[in-house]
């Protein structure tokens, strides 16, 4: 082969020299001797994009100028000078899990990658120490069974990343145009009713993503969840890809649903296939590659997978997925009632004491008000898990955690020890269902101080009424809907309200959302209510529900029986 036969004619802008030509001829000859050619190599799905540079939005141009995974030297330069990042670096540093909080704070928030939310106690201890020594100690459990640590100075970012990686955790790709933390039932492997232990699949996919650069240049954020049918669900139908275990005769298969994004009022829709567990991550990877190659890179507001599915049919997406896979998947129409949701058979199954499938062992679901943990509590949790469990904790999408593998003889001791640490194990029909996003204290997008307001509302309601049915109240600060207000029984979406001409924190209020067996998008029933007024209004809403409901009727079922005018009258005591 001469240089004329190469698929390129220059190297670093110069003509190919004789030495380079000799080397390359030998290289290609070796490849050919192994029976391979470059046509056998699967093309980078991103490289085939036909969008012109002129059409690209800011974020896509930044990625093309310098891939964010190659920006670590830039981060080191900024750290050595303790220099705040500019616009391009703010975006690129998100690939290292670092989010600059300006204008709220001149510091970073770091988001980790914890596939399946499973942590060992030594990791939890070191994260507590990091938060004490490098940050102000603000740590929170997220709605993706993950941890966020706040207020890291620019100068401390390399040391923060080093210490996180030293304990086998990562931040890489935890924000921006990447695949967010992978979720699974936190009871996977210990659950007495699960169909399949999906934790190994979740962790395997975490390794696949970590080791493939192609998965770090998506058109927009991407969520993936696995659900093996456990007592604490993964809310898989709210994800871009949701994988749900089902029984087919005596065997287990997974159904795949695509396009969930509840912030955009969309649940994932079944793809119409059955997949063996051994093939599942191959299929998930193929679905991702189709999205990478075809997602919108010219309009950030139309870049999620759900938007691609508004142009394509599910059948078309399946066809493209099978082209990447190289084989056809088993077709299966989803029959009504074919999916089971044992998590919804219990009142807030993520909090409380439950027997495991391992005889004599229990897991304890621990409530964490709006997900906030102190370093002192984290160290105490690690001690409890070491002394009475197996040295492991698992985070949940409900902003709390469970401690597994507790022998029956230690259960009462664990309960008492948790209460002494300021944590609670007992399920509450009100408090156990309250979750909140970061809010305006640390997020520039939020229109209200959601975490503080959520705690205040829970205290206010707890003193005034008792519920015999669980109610989920979701506080989210902006339409990005990190706390998924559309799927709460009551959804609180941050908004600016007016009092005597002054702009104050307020909320649009939604009702009737659900997920899983009761999936539904909440309806907006009140607009821009200031927070102080919203406390008494939510009390009226719950009292109206208690007055007018049928026997044992859930709040969601109750609200579905009325139009908005009827609900407003009941909730305002004007019926």
C-alpha positions as a Python dict, from the first residue, in 0.01 Angstrom:
ca = {
    (1, 'X'): (0, 0, 0),
    (2, 'X'): (139, 343, -94),
    (3, 'X'): (38, 668, 73),
    (4, 'X'): (-211, 711, -209),
    (5, 'X'): (-405, 420, -66),
    (6, 'X'): (-434, 561, 284),
    (7, 'X'): (-769, 705, 401),
    (8, 'X'): (-576, 1030, 475),
    (9, 'X'): (-301, 1220, 290),
    (10, 'X'): (-151, 1438, 567),
    (11, 'X'): (-38, 1403, 929),
    (12, 'X'): (-58, 1712, 1152),
    (13, 'X'): (-110, 1922, 841),
    (14, 'X'): (206, 1804, 660),
    (15, 'X'): (264, 1558, 378),
    (16, 'X'): (335, 1196, 475),
    (17, 'X'): (712, 1138, 491),
    (18, 'X'): (885, 824, 360),
    (19, 'X'): (948, 698, 716),
    (20, 'X'): (583, 754, 808),
    (21, 'X'): (472, 580, 488),
    (22, 'X'): (692, 277, 564),
    (23, 'X'): (559, 254, 919),
    (24, 'X'): (196, 283, 808),
    (25, 'X'): (241, 24, 531),
    (26, 'X'): (366, -220, 795),
    (27, 'X'): (85, -131, 1030),
    (28, 'X'): (-187, -188, 769),
    (29, 'X'): (-20, -511, 656),
    (30, 'X'): (-36, -639, 1014),
    (31, 'X'): (-402, -552, 1038),
    (32, 'X'): (-475, -727, 709),
    (33, 'X'): (-285, -1037, 824),
    (34, 'X'): (-530, -1067, 1112),
    (35, 'X'): (-819, -1070, 866),
    (36, 'X'): (-935, -720, 962),
    (37, 'X'): (-981, -394, 783),
    (38, 'X'): (-1092, -50, 895),
    (39, 'X'): (-1434, -110, 747),
    (40, 'X'): (-1485, -376, 1015),
    (41, 'X'): (-1460, -119, 1291),
    (42, 'X'): (-1789, 27, 1409),
    (43, 'X'): (-1790, 401, 1333),
    (44, 'X'): (-1807, 653, 1614),
    (45, 'X'): (-2177, 738, 1623),
    (46, 'X'): (-2095, 1104, 1682),
    (47, 'X'): (-1850, 1131, 1394),
    (48, 'X'): (-2125, 1074, 1140),
    (49, 'X'): (-2316, 1390, 1234),
    (50, 'X'): (-2400, 1607, 936),
    (51, 'X'): (-2494, 1922, 1129),
    (52, 'X'): (-2284, 2218, 1015),
    (53, 'X'): (-2077, 2416, 1266),
    (54, 'X'): (-2288, 2724, 1193),
    (55, 'X'): (-2603, 2544, 1313),
    (56, 'X'): (-2452, 2418, 1637),
    (57, 'X'): (-2559, 2572, 1966),
    (58, 'X'): (-2307, 2709, 2217),
    (59, 'X'): (-2269, 2382, 2410),
    (60, 'X'): (-2200, 2177, 2097),
    (61, 'X'): (-1942, 2429, 1975),
    (62, 'X'): (-1765, 2414, 2312),
    (63, 'X'): (-1747, 2035, 2293),
    (64, 'X'): (-1601, 2045, 1942),
    (65, 'X'): (-1340, 2307, 2028),
    (66, 'X'): (-1209, 2104, 2324),
    (67, 'X'): (-1378, 1789, 2445),
    (68, 'X'): (-1458, 1838, 2815),
    (69, 'X'): (-1284, 1512, 2907),
    (70, 'X'): (-963, 1674, 2778),
    (71, 'X'): (-1012, 1986, 2991),
    (72, 'X'): (-850, 1857, 3312),
    (73, 'X'): (-527, 2055, 3250),
    (74, 'X'): (-745, 2367, 3223),
    (75, 'X'): (-904, 2279, 3557),
    (76, 'X'): (-557, 2245, 3712),
    (77, 'X'): (-458, 2589, 3580),
    (78, 'X'): (-768, 2747, 3729),
    (79, 'X'): (-711, 2565, 4059),
    (80, 'X'): (-348, 2678, 4090),
    (81, 'X'): (-459, 3040, 4047),
    (82, 'X'): (-785, 2988, 4242),
    (83, 'X'): (-946, 3147, 3939),
    (84, 'X'): (-1321, 3137, 3878),
    (85, 'X'): (-1413, 2963, 3549),
    (86, 'X'): (-1546, 3145, 3246),
    (87, 'X'): (-1857, 3045, 3054),
    (88, 'X'): (-1690, 2773, 2847),
    (89, 'X'): (-1508, 2624, 3147),
    (90, 'X'): (-1824, 2628, 3360),
    (91, 'X'): (-1977, 2398, 3099),
    (92, 'X'): (-1667, 2179, 3049),
    (93, 'X'): (-1599, 2128, 3421),
    (94, 'X'): (-1938, 1959, 3454),
    (95, 'X'): (-1773, 1656, 3288),
    (96, 'X'): (-1574, 1626, 3611),
    (97, 'X'): (-1895, 1650, 3810),
    (98, 'X'): (-1825, 2010, 3915),
    (99, 'X'): (-2102, 2268, 3894),
    (100, 'X'): (-2016, 2634, 3952),
    (101, 'X'): (-2290, 2788, 4166),
    (102, 'X'): (-2259, 3151, 4055),
    (103, 'X'): (-2445, 3382, 4105),
    (104, 'X'): (-2566, 3210, 4426),
    (105, 'X'): (-2217, 3114, 4549),
    (106, 'X'): (-1865, 3154, 4412),
    (107, 'X'): (-1790, 2784, 4464),
    (108, 'X'): (-1866, 2442, 4318),
    (109, 'X'): (-2116, 2170, 4387),
    (110, 'X'): (-1990, 1819, 4310),
    (111, 'X'): (-2215, 1536, 4204),
    (112, 'X'): (-2090, 1180, 4235),
    (113, 'X'): (-2149, 866, 4031),
    (114, 'X'): (-2275, 582, 4255),
    (115, 'X'): (-2436, 317, 4027),
    (116, 'X'): (-2734, 165, 4204),
    (117, 'X'): (-2675, 396, 4502),
    (118, 'X'): (-2465, 128, 4675),
    (119, 'X'): (-2195, 257, 4912),
    (120, 'X'): (-1952, 85, 5143),
    (121, 'X'): (-1900, 235, 5487),
    (122, 'X'): (-1535, 327, 5423),
    (123, 'X'): (-1655, 533, 5125),
    (124, 'X'): (-1923, 704, 5334),
    (125, 'X'): (-1669, 790, 5605),
    (126, 'X'): (-1424, 943, 5359),
    (127, 'X'): (-1701, 1144, 5192),
    (128, 'X'): (-1795, 1276, 5536),
    (129, 'X'): (-1432, 1370, 5600),
    (130, 'X'): (-1400, 1535, 5258),
    (131, 'X'): (-1712, 1741, 5321),
    (132, 'X'): (-1577, 1853, 5661),
    (133, 'X'): (-1223, 1929, 5547),
    (134, 'X'): (-1272, 2071, 5196),
    (135, 'X'): (-1630, 2204, 5199),
    (136, 'X'): (-1881, 2351, 5442),
    (137, 'X'): (-2030, 2009, 5516),
    (138, 'X'): (-2340, 2042, 5300),
    (139, 'X'): (-2424, 1693, 5166),
    (140, 'X'): (-2753, 1579, 5018),
    (141, 'X'): (-2907, 1261, 4884),
    (142, 'X'): (-3052, 1325, 4538),
    (143, 'X'): (-3353, 1188, 4356),
    (144, 'X'): (-3115, 969, 4154),
    (145, 'X'): (-2992, 773, 4458),
    (146, 'X'): (-2676, 980, 4457),
    (147, 'X'): (-2485, 1229, 4672),
    (148, 'X'): (-2407, 1595, 4610),
    (149, 'X'): (-2143, 1786, 4806),
    (150, 'X'): (-2145, 2165, 4803),
    (151, 'X'): (-1924, 2471, 4834),
    (152, 'X'): (-1589, 2349, 4704),
    (153, 'X'): (-1340, 2626, 4627),
    (154, 'X'): (-1169, 2629, 4286),
    (155, 'X'): (-828, 2573, 4449),
    (156, 'X'): (-956, 2255, 4618),
    (157, 'X'): (-1112, 2086, 4315),
    (158, 'X'): (-812, 1864, 4219),
    (159, 'X'): (-777, 1741, 4577),
    (160, 'X'): (-1151, 1678, 4598),
    (161, 'X'): (-1149, 1471, 4278),
    (162, 'X'): (-838, 1279, 4389),
    (163, 'X'): (-990, 1181, 4722),
    (164, 'X'): (-1320, 1073, 4565),
    (165, 'X'): (-1138, 854, 4311),
    (166, 'X'): (-912, 713, 4585),
    (167, 'X'): (-1215, 537, 4740),
    (168, 'X'): (-1331, 389, 4411),
    (169, 'X'): (-1597, 647, 4328),
    (170, 'X'): (-1618, 888, 4037),
    (171, 'X'): (-1767, 1219, 3933),
    (172, 'X'): (-1692, 1180, 3563),
    (173, 'X'): (-1989, 1262, 3343),
    (174, 'X'): (-2231, 1323, 3629),
    (175, 'X'): (-2373, 1639, 3472),
    (176, 'X'): (-2441, 1820, 3145),
    (177, 'X'): (-2465, 1612, 2826),
    (178, 'X'): (-2396, 1278, 2990),
    (179, 'X'): (-2566, 974, 3137),
    (180, 'X'): (-2666, 1056, 3493),
    (181, 'X'): (-2639, 822, 3789),
    (182, 'X'): (-2781, 478, 3708),
    (183, 'X'): (-3059, 364, 3940),
    (184, 'X'): (-3200, 29, 4050),
    (185, 'X'): (-3412, -107, 4334),
    (186, 'X'): (-3205, -41, 4649),
    (187, 'X'): (-3330, -375, 4782),
    (188, 'X'): (-3183, -564, 4484),
    (189, 'X'): (-3048, -901, 4594),
    (190, 'X'): (-3212, -891, 4937),
    (191, 'X'): (-3573, -836, 4836),
    (192, 'X'): (-3819, -1116, 4923),
    (193, 'X'): (-4049, -1044, 4628),
    (194, 'X'): (-3814, -930, 4351),
    (195, 'X'): (-3826, -1104, 4014),
    (196, 'X'): (-3459, -1047, 3937),
    (197, 'X'): (-3155, -898, 4111),
    (198, 'X'): (-3073, -615, 3870),
    (199, 'X'): (-2790, -460, 4074),
    (200, 'X'): (-2513, -644, 3879),
    (201, 'X'): (-2663, -520, 3551),
    (202, 'X'): (-2672, -164, 3682),
    (203, 'X'): (-2312, -178, 3800),
    (204, 'X'): (-2197, -344, 3476),
    (205, 'X'): (-2354, -61, 3275),
    (206, 'X'): (-2173, 184, 3500),
    (207, 'X'): (-1842, 27, 3397),
    (208, 'X'): (-1939, 25, 3030),
    (209, 'X'): (-2010, 399, 3040),
    (210, 'X'): (-1698, 479, 3240),
    (211, 'X'): (-1476, 308, 2983),
    (212, 'X'): (-1629, 430, 2655),
    (213, 'X'): (-1564, 787, 2546),
    (214, 'X'): (-1857, 777, 2305),
    (215, 'X'): (-2096, 801, 2600),
    (216, 'X'): (-1958, 1141, 2703),
    (217, 'X'): (-2100, 1343, 2415),
    (218, 'X'): (-2478, 1310, 2416),
    (219, 'X'): (-2711, 1574, 2273),
    (220, 'X'): (-2848, 1628, 2628),
    (221, 'X'): (-2873, 1463, 2971),
    (222, 'X'): (-2986, 1100, 2986),
    (223, 'X'): (-3136, 882, 3260),
    (224, 'X'): (-3135, 501, 3282),
    (225, 'X'): (-3307, 285, 3545),
    (226, 'X'): (-3334, -89, 3612),
    (227, 'X'): (-3624, -240, 3805),
    (228, 'X'): (-3622, -602, 3917),
    (229, 'X'): (-3961, -580, 4086),
    (230, 'X'): (-3850, -495, 4440),
    (231, 'X'): (-4026, -346, 4739),
    (232, 'X'): (-3859, -10, 4678),
    (233, 'X'): (-3912, 86, 4316),
    (234, 'X'): (-3668, 266, 4087),
    (235, 'X'): (-3945, 471, 3917),
    (236, 'X'): (-3808, 340, 3589),
    (237, 'X'): (-4090, 480, 3375),
    (238, 'X'): (-3967, 836, 3441),
    (239, 'X'): (-3632, 765, 3271),
    (240, 'X'): (-3510, 797, 2912),
    (241, 'X'): (-3456, 419, 2928),
    (242, 'X'): (-3647, 212, 3182),
    (243, 'X'): (-3575, -162, 3208),
    (244, 'X'): (-3843, -365, 3391),
    (245, 'X'): (-3812, -735, 3482),
    (246, 'X'): (-4105, -963, 3400),
    (247, 'X'): (-4168, -1334, 3424),
    (248, 'X'): (-4224, -1521, 3096),
    (249, 'X'): (-4316, -1870, 3199),
    (250, 'X'): (-4032, -1987, 3424),
    (251, 'X'): (-3781, -1741, 3276),
    (252, 'X'): (-3703, -1376, 3334),
    (253, 'X'): (-3703, -1116, 3062),
    (254, 'X'): (-3679, -738, 3063),
    (255, 'X'): (-3919, -500, 2896),
    (256, 'X'): (-3767, -173, 2778),
    (257, 'X'): (-3949, 160, 2778),
    (258, 'X'): (-3816, 477, 2614),
    (259, 'X'): (-3863, 851, 2641),
    (260, 'X'): (-3948, 923, 3004),
    (261, 'X'): (-3890, 1284, 3114),
    (262, 'X'): (-4152, 1384, 3369),
    (263, 'X'): (-4025, 1741, 3374),
    (264, 'X'): (-4158, 1745, 3016),
    (265, 'X'): (-4480, 1564, 3114),
    (266, 'X'): (-4365, 1239, 2952),
    (267, 'X'): (-4349, 884, 3083),
    (268, 'X'): (-4148, 617, 2904),
    (269, 'X'): (-4340, 405, 2652),
    (270, 'X'): (-4291, 32, 2605),
    (271, 'X'): (-4072, -61, 2307),
    (272, 'X'): (-4256, -388, 2249),
    (273, 'X'): (-3968, -630, 2304),
    (274, 'X'): (-3852, -892, 2553),
    (275, 'X'): (-3480, -903, 2632),
    (276, 'X'): (-3275, -1170, 2811),
    (277, 'X'): (-3082, -1036, 3112),
    (278, 'X'): (-2758, -1140, 2941),
    (279, 'X'): (-2842, -918, 2641),
    (280, 'X'): (-2989, -625, 2830),
    (281, 'X'): (-2687, -396, 2845),
    (282, 'X'): (-2607, -464, 2481),
    (283, 'X'): (-2954, -336, 2399),
    (284, 'X'): (-2924, -37, 2631),
    (285, 'X'): (-2591, 51, 2469),
    (286, 'X'): (-2744, 27, 2121),
    (287, 'X'): (-3036, 251, 2222),
    (288, 'X'): (-2784, 506, 2349),
    (289, 'X'): (-2582, 497, 2027),
    (290, 'X'): (-2893, 562, 1817),
    (291, 'X'): (-2973, 864, 2033),
    (292, 'X'): (-2614, 994, 2016),
    (293, 'X'): (-2620, 975, 1636),
    (294, 'X'): (-2967, 1122, 1585),
    (295, 'X'): (-3050, 1350, 1877),
    (296, 'X'): (-3100, 1723, 1816),
    (297, 'X'): (-2780, 1930, 1850),
    (298, 'X'): (-2920, 2258, 1719),
    (299, 'X'): (-3196, 2324, 1975),
    (300, 'X'): (-3123, 2244, 2338),
    (301, 'X'): (-3491, 2257, 2428),
    (302, 'X'): (-3561, 1978, 2178),
    (303, 'X'): (-3263, 1754, 2251),
    (304, 'X'): (-3399, 1492, 2492),
    (305, 'X'): (-3482, 1141, 2373),
    (306, 'X'): (-3853, 1215, 2410),
    (307, 'X'): (-3820, 1484, 2145),
    (308, 'X'): (-3661, 1242, 1899),
    (309, 'X'): (-3952, 1005, 1965),
    (310, 'X'): (-4192, 1285, 1874),
    (311, 'X'): (-4046, 1267, 1521),
    (312, 'X'): (-3984, 891, 1505),
    (313, 'X'): (-4217, 606, 1585),
    (314, 'X'): (-4107, 352, 1843),
    (315, 'X'): (-4093, 100, 1559),
    (316, 'X'): (-3847, 319, 1370),
    (317, 'X'): (-3631, 359, 1679),
    (318, 'X'): (-3635, -17, 1734),
    (319, 'X'): (-3530, -75, 1373),
    (320, 'X'): (-3233, 159, 1412),
    (321, 'X'): (-3140, -7, 1741),
    (322, 'X'): (-3138, -351, 1580),
    (323, 'X'): (-2909, -221, 1305),
    (324, 'X'): (-2655, -128, 1573),
    (325, 'X'): (-2707, -459, 1755),
    (326, 'X'): (-2679, -673, 1446),
    (327, 'X'): (-2968, -899, 1549),
    (328, 'X'): (-3344, -881, 1592),
    (329, 'X'): (-3513, -867, 1932),
    (330, 'X'): (-3810, -1078, 2039),
    (331, 'X'): (-4134, -888, 1982),
    (332, 'X'): (-4401, -879, 2253),
    (333, 'X'): (-4704, -656, 2295),
    (334, 'X'): (-4737, -528, 2652),
    (335, 'X'): (-5059, -665, 2797),
    (336, 'X'): (-5253, -454, 3044),
    (337, 'X'): (-5157, -545, 3401),
    (338, 'X'): (-4848, -739, 3290),
    (339, 'X'): (-4615, -523, 3500),
    (340, 'X'): (-4612, -557, 3877),
    (341, 'X'): (-4527, -277, 4120),
    (342, 'X'): (-4490, -430, 4467),
    (343, 'X'): (-4344, -103, 4598),
    (344, 'X'): (-4685, 57, 4560),
    (345, 'X'): (-4853, -208, 4773),
    (346, 'X'): (-4686, -60, 5082),
    (347, 'X'): (-4712, 287, 5231),
    (348, 'X'): (-4382, 459, 5146),
    (349, 'X'): (-4189, 132, 5131),
    (350, 'X'): (-3856, 318, 5140),
    (351, 'X'): (-3897, 390, 5513),
    (352, 'X'): (-3941, 126, 5783),
    (353, 'X'): (-3820, -219, 5891),
    (354, 'X'): (-3871, -513, 5653),
    (355, 'X'): (-3758, -878, 5641),
    (356, 'X'): (-3515, -976, 5367),
    (357, 'X'): (-3529, -1292, 5159),
    (358, 'X'): (-3227, -1408, 5362),
    (359, 'X'): (-3373, -1575, 5671),
    (360, 'X'): (-3323, -1383, 5994),
    (361, 'X'): (-3202, -1063, 5826),
    (362, 'X'): (-3379, -728, 5794),
    (363, 'X'): (-3325, -398, 5618),
    (364, 'X'): (-3413, -61, 5766),
    (365, 'X'): (-3525, 228, 5547),
    (366, 'X'): (-3420, 554, 5711),
    (367, 'X'): (-3593, 887, 5652),
    (368, 'X'): (-3365, 1181, 5564),
    (369, 'X'): (-3565, 1506, 5564),
    (370, 'X'): (-3533, 1652, 5211),
    (371, 'X'): (-3218, 1444, 5169),
    (372, 'X'): (-2991, 1660, 5387),
    (373, 'X'): (-2714, 1480, 5582),
    (374, 'X'): (-2443, 1622, 5805),
    (375, 'X'): (-2092, 1472, 5808),
    (376, 'X'): (-2149, 1372, 6171),
    (377, 'X'): (-2460, 1177, 6072),
    (378, 'X'): (-2277, 1011, 5782),
    (379, 'X'): (-2006, 884, 6016),
    (380, 'X'): (-2269, 759, 6262),
    (381, 'X'): (-2454, 580, 5981),
    (382, 'X'): (-2130, 408, 5881),
    (383, 'X'): (-2077, 296, 6241),
    (384, 'X'): (-2428, 151, 6260),
    (385, 'X'): (-2387, -35, 5930),
    (386, 'X'): (-2054, -177, 6045),
    (387, 'X'): (-2167, -276, 6394),
    (388, 'X'): (-2508, -420, 6309),
    (389, 'X'): (-2515, -474, 5931),
    (390, 'X'): (-2271, -579, 5660),
    (391, 'X'): (-2081, -252, 5614),
    (392, 'X'): (-2302, -128, 5335),
    (393, 'X'): (-2573, 133, 5280),
    (394, 'X'): (-2791, 197, 4977),
    (395, 'X'): (-2931, 530, 4866),
    (396, 'X'): (-3281, 558, 4715),
    (397, 'X'): (-3452, 785, 4464),
    (398, 'X'): (-3668, 910, 4754),
    (399, 'X'): (-3373, 1100, 4905),
    (400, 'X'): (-3317, 854, 5187),
    (401, 'X'): (-3118, 534, 5245),
    (402, 'X'): (-3150, 179, 5371),
    (403, 'X'): (-2917, -28, 5588),
    (404, 'X'): (-2933, -394, 5477),
    (405, 'X'): (-2840, -726, 5637),
    (406, 'X'): (-2929, -653, 5999),
    (407, 'X'): (-2979, -966, 6214),
    (408, 'X'): (-3318, -972, 6388),
    (409, 'X'): (-3153, -951, 6732),
    (410, 'X'): (-3007, -607, 6645),
    (411, 'X'): (-3314, -445, 6489),
    (412, 'X'): (-3439, -271, 6805),
    (413, 'X'): (-3088, -144, 6884),
    (414, 'X'): (-3057, 0, 6533),
    (415, 'X'): (-3391, 179, 6569),
    (416, 'X'): (-3287, 347, 6894),
    (417, 'X'): (-2941, 437, 6765),
    (418, 'X'): (-3084, 600, 6452),
    (419, 'X'): (-3322, 815, 6657),
    (420, 'X'): (-3031, 931, 6876),
    (421, 'X'): (-2850, 1035, 6557),
    (422, 'X'): (-3144, 1257, 6458),
    (423, 'X'): (-3271, 1011, 6196),
    (424, 'X'): (-3596, 819, 6186),
    (425, 'X'): (-3697, 473, 6072),
    (426, 'X'): (-4074, 498, 6120),
    (427, 'X'): (-4288, 557, 5814),
    (428, 'X'): (-4508, 867, 5810),
    (429, 'X'): (-4794, 906, 5562),
    (430, 'X'): (-4699, 1272, 5536),
    (431, 'X'): (-4326, 1322, 5602),
    (432, 'X'): (-4201, 1009, 5422),
    (433, 'X'): (-4342, 1141, 5096),
    (434, 'X'): (-4188, 1490, 5102),
    (435, 'X'): (-3893, 1542, 4868),
    (436, 'X'): (-3730, 1860, 4740),
    (437, 'X'): (-3471, 1971, 4487),
    (438, 'X'): (-3178, 2196, 4582),
    (439, 'X'): (-3378, 2518, 4561),
    (440, 'X'): (-3270, 2881, 4536),
    (441, 'X'): (-3022, 2858, 4825),
    (442, 'X'): (-2773, 2694, 4588),
    (443, 'X'): (-2930, 2671, 4240),
    (444, 'X'): (-2947, 2970, 4006),
    (445, 'X'): (-3249, 2829, 3820),
    (446, 'X'): (-3475, 2781, 4124),
    (447, 'X'): (-3748, 3034, 4193),
    (448, 'X'): (-3801, 2930, 4557),
    (449, 'X'): (-3613, 2794, 4859),
    (450, 'X'): (-3758, 2446, 4816),
    (451, 'X'): (-3574, 2251, 5086),
    (452, 'X'): (-3649, 2501, 5360),
    (453, 'X'): (-4011, 2533, 5248),
    (454, 'X'): (-4059, 2156, 5231),
    (455, 'X'): (-3943, 2116, 5591),
    (456, 'X'): (-4163, 2406, 5706),
    (457, 'X'): (-4468, 2264, 5529),
    (458, 'X'): (-4412, 1916, 5678),
    (459, 'X'): (-4387, 2067, 6029),
    (460, 'X'): (-4694, 2282, 5972),
    (461, 'X'): (-4912, 1998, 5844),
    (462, 'X'): (-4788, 1744, 6099),
    (463, 'X'): (-4925, 1961, 6382),
    (464, 'X'): (-5266, 2006, 6221),
    (465, 'X'): (-5386, 1681, 6064),
    (466, 'X'): (-5331, 1306, 6043),
    (467, 'X'): (-5341, 1102, 5724),
    (468, 'X'): (-5426, 732, 5700),
    (469, 'X'): (-5315, 714, 5335),
    (470, 'X'): (-4967, 807, 5210),
    (471, 'X'): (-4934, 1135, 5020),
    (472, 'X'): (-4630, 1240, 4816),
    (473, 'X'): (-4548, 1613, 4807),
    (474, 'X'): (-4273, 1707, 4560),
    (475, 'X'): (-4106, 2050, 4574),
    (476, 'X'): (-3913, 2156, 4266),
    (477, 'X'): (-3766, 2500, 4208),
    (478, 'X'): (-3792, 2533, 3830),
    (479, 'X'): (-3937, 2362, 3520),
    (480, 'X'): (-3630, 2134, 3498),
    (481, 'X'): (-3820, 1941, 3764),
    (482, 'X'): (-3534, 1769, 3944),
    (483, 'X'): (-3783, 1664, 4213),
    (484, 'X'): (-4042, 1559, 3952),
    (485, 'X'): (-4336, 1773, 4063),
    (486, 'X'): (-4557, 1629, 3790),
    (487, 'X'): (-4553, 1281, 3950),
    (488, 'X'): (-4634, 1388, 4307),
    (489, 'X'): (-4979, 1360, 4460),
    (490, 'X'): (-4917, 1728, 4524),
    (491, 'X'): (-4654, 1900, 4312),
    (492, 'X'): (-4506, 2236, 4409),
    (493, 'X'): (-4331, 2418, 4122),
    (494, 'X'): (-4131, 2725, 4223),
    (495, 'X'): (-4261, 3057, 4087),
    (496, 'X'): (-4250, 3423, 4176),
    (497, 'X'): (-4565, 3545, 4353),
    (498, 'X'): (-4677, 3901, 4421),
    (499, 'X'): (-4766, 4043, 4764),
    (500, 'X'): (-4846, 4416, 4771),
    (501, 'X'): (-4648, 4455, 4450),
    (502, 'X'): (-4341, 4279, 4591),
    (503, 'X'): (-4203, 3960, 4431),
    (504, 'X'): (-4170, 3672, 4680),
    (505, 'X'): (-4112, 3296, 4674),
    (506, 'X'): (-4421, 3111, 4561),
    (507, 'X'): (-4548, 2800, 4388),
    (508, 'X'): (-4772, 2674, 4114),
    (509, 'X'): (-4957, 2380, 4269),
    (510, 'X'): (-5033, 2055, 4086),
    (511, 'X'): (-5237, 1752, 4191),
    (512, 'X'): (-5292, 1395, 4078),
    (513, 'X'): (-4947, 1286, 3963),
    (514, 'X'): (-4833, 926, 3992),
    (515, 'X'): (-4591, 664, 3862),
    (516, 'X'): (-4573, 291, 3799),
    (517, 'X'): (-4918, 134, 3828),
    (518, 'X'): (-5072, 478, 3892),
    (519, 'X'): (-4870, 680, 3642),
    (520, 'X'): (-5022, 1016, 3561),
    (521, 'X'): (-4910, 1372, 3497),
    (522, 'X'): (-5028, 1616, 3760),
    (523, 'X'): (-5270, 1896, 3672),
    (524, 'X'): (-5208, 2256, 3774),
    (525, 'X'): (-5483, 2362, 4011),
    (526, 'X'): (-5344, 2688, 4157),
    (527, 'X'): (-5106, 2948, 4014),
    (528, 'X'): (-4830, 3156, 4180),
    (529, 'X'): (-4934, 3119, 4543),
    (530, 'X'): (-4688, 3278, 4786),
    (531, 'X'): (-4530, 3024, 5020),
    (532, 'X'): (-4694, 3141, 5343),
    (533, 'X'): (-5037, 3122, 5179),
    (534, 'X'): (-4954, 2786, 5024),
    (535, 'X'): (-4913, 2628, 5369),
    (536, 'X'): (-5274, 2699, 5466),
    (537, 'X'): (-5389, 2615, 5113),
    (538, 'X'): (-5227, 2269, 5116),
    (539, 'X'): (-5388, 2208, 5457),
    (540, 'X'): (-5727, 2298, 5305),
    (541, 'X'): (-5656, 2066, 5012),
    (542, 'X'): (-5586, 1771, 5239),
    (543, 'X'): (-5886, 1848, 5462),
    (544, 'X'): (-6107, 1870, 5154),
    (545, 'X'): (-5975, 1532, 5045),
    (546, 'X'): (-6049, 1380, 5389),
    (547, 'X'): (-6406, 1519, 5382),
    (548, 'X'): (-6501, 1408, 5032),
    (549, 'X'): (-6305, 1090, 4963),
    (550, 'X'): (-6452, 743, 4939),
    (551, 'X'): (-6348, 472, 5186),
    (552, 'X'): (-5970, 413, 5174),
    (553, 'X'): (-5944, 626, 4859),
    (554, 'X'): (-5599, 762, 4777),
    (555, 'X'): (-5540, 1130, 4718),
    (556, 'X'): (-5456, 1067, 4354),
    (557, 'X'): (-5771, 862, 4293),
    (558, 'X'): (-5979, 1128, 4467),
    (559, 'X'): (-5844, 1412, 4254),
    (560, 'X'): (-5900, 1214, 3933),
    (561, 'X'): (-6277, 1217, 3995),
    (562, 'X'): (-6308, 1595, 3969),
    (563, 'X'): (-6237, 1858, 3708),
    (564, 'X'): (-6021, 2154, 3808),
    (565, 'X'): (-6316, 2379, 3892),
    (566, 'X'): (-6455, 2117, 4127),
    (567, 'X'): (-6118, 2066, 4293),
    (568, 'X'): (-6065, 2440, 4341),
    (569, 'X'): (-6400, 2469, 4518),
    (570, 'X'): (-6327, 2172, 4745),
    (571, 'X'): (-5973, 2287, 4819),
    (572, 'X'): (-6086, 2642, 4893),
    (573, 'X'): (-6374, 2523, 5116),
    (574, 'X'): (-6622, 2675, 4869),
    (575, 'X'): (-6799, 2357, 4763),
}
